[in-house]
Amino acid sequence: MSYLLHRLHGLVVVLGLALAALPGLVIQAIAEPLDVKAALVDRVLGNPAAPVTMDDFSSLTCPHCADFHTETLPLLITKYVDTGKMKVVFHDFPLDQYALRAAMMTRCADPDHYFGFLGVLFKDQKQWVHASNPQQALAQIGALGGLSAADFSACMANKELSDAIIARTQEAQKKFDVRSTPTFVFNNGAKKLEGALPIGKFTDVIDGLLSH
């Protein structure tokens, strides 16, 4: 297993096992002030200087996005990200209130845990989305990833953060005509794919960009 994929898998397993073992975990703490500007910095997977950039616009409650992240992305990481040919930039594109809440939580968490959180949220999507109280389920996931109950509550109440995430979805609609999830934009608009497509569709685009 590649290094990056192994690291992501490890974060998913640790968070996932903890989630299963401690469903009622509540942590009391004083909320830390959130640096919204730092929270909104792009989360990049791979070499920042890679010749191909894949911007991933996904909603954390979207089943097709979950399919891509659990089935196709690990293969692309092994073939292109680990080899320095491509980097992946994840962009929040929430389609409903709980996707927005989940996106906010990932932005409030430790940046080192960001892709681990995404892995858990996509892998266990049915579990938390269909919980009797999805926001409470998110709080439990956040706690197990190091986000205290106080920090989670403060995060959910942060209007500057929620407004910024919504504004970014509107920017993506205007700049790249993103209308559904998942949508993938390569090299600032040189190519675009929509939907949880077979991996061959991705390799054709990426290989084509690498050959130029």
Order of alpha helices (4+ residues) and beta strands (2+ residues): alpha-alpha-beta-beta-alpha-alpha-beta-alpha-alpha-alpha-alpha-alpha-alpha-beta-beta-alpha
